[in-house]
Amino acid sequence: MPALTKPTPVPTAEQLKEAIRERWSLPQRVDGWTGSGLNADFADDACRRAWKDALRRAVAGSPLRTALDVGAGPGTIAQLWAELGAKTTGVDFSPAMIGAARALAAEKKLPITFIEGDAEAPPLSKKRFDVISSRFVLFTLPHPGYAVRRWVEMLAPEGRLVLIGHEHPEGSRPGRRRQPPARAKLLAVDKRHREALRHLPFTDHTPGDLRVVMEAVGLKDIQRVPVDELVAARAALRKRKRSLGINPSVPFILTGRK
């Protein structure tokens, strides 16, 4: 009888989170995330205005006194909520990203509070926010549905959940970028990150997937916010500054009311 192959152990949720956290804490990753790729447009005046207009539309008709951005990274979306007048808090599980977020907010003189914490269980459970947002976070979570439910619990009555992502037109999904000169640690971290993504349920989610989750947690008035001006501004920036590596993805914003 042939020997039975021992099954490969499935990583625990904590192991998956640690693999993601490790990569998002690399200095190279933090530095790259503040000025290139999918974040380059936030340093462009026209794109930044278009992002703020889109976020303003996402919460139209609802209060915007307090905002929480979950998985804040270097504070990109948190800055926009603050510029729109909200008392803003950002949460991220990467100490390096939190450090970058605080520095950038101080540079812009924006009084944002940044806290290190897990997106699936933000350390603010007793607070209530008018708006809670998330961008590029759900694909990194072992339990994205649970996370969305927790965020909705933290919304004030009539509060808004704003979920932000990017779609990739057919044939435009970016390939792997060329790695810096071979360094054992960087390559090992990258490998662990790729392996973790294989086990995460929302690695390649769509706006339709998010709508289903938002409906499941009881949100009302779920809408996809028009972002035509933003798409045009990003395309113009991509033509002007090809070296920034801005891929032709299309941002989407879904909003729902508690």
Salt bridges, closest charged atoms under 4 A:
GLU18 OE1 - ARG21 NH1 2.64
GLU22 OE2 - ARG192 NH2 2.81
ASP41 OD2 - ARG234 NE 3.02
ASP44 OD1 - ARG240 NH2 2.72
ASP53 OD1 - ARG56 NH1 2.69
GLU83 OE2 - ARG48 NH2 2.91
GLU83 OE1 - LYS52 NZ 2.94
ASP118 OD2 - LYS17 NZ 2.61
GLU120 OE1 - LYS17 NZ 3.00
GLU120 OE1 - HIS143 ND1 3.28
ASP130 OD1 - ARG65 NH2 2.97
GLU153 OE1 - ARG150 NH1 2.42
GLU158 OE1 - ARG257 NH1 2.43
GLU167 OE1 - ARG224 NH2 2.56
ASP190 OD1 - ARG23 NE 3.16
ASP190 OD2 - ARG176 NH2 3.52
ASP190 OD2 - ARG194 NH1 2.44
GLU195 OE2 - ARG198 NH1 2.63
GLU195 OE2 - HIS199 NE2 3.14
ASP204 OD1 - ARG173 NH2 3.20
ASP221 OD2 - ARG257 NH2 2.43
GLU229 OE1 - ARG57 NH2 3.61
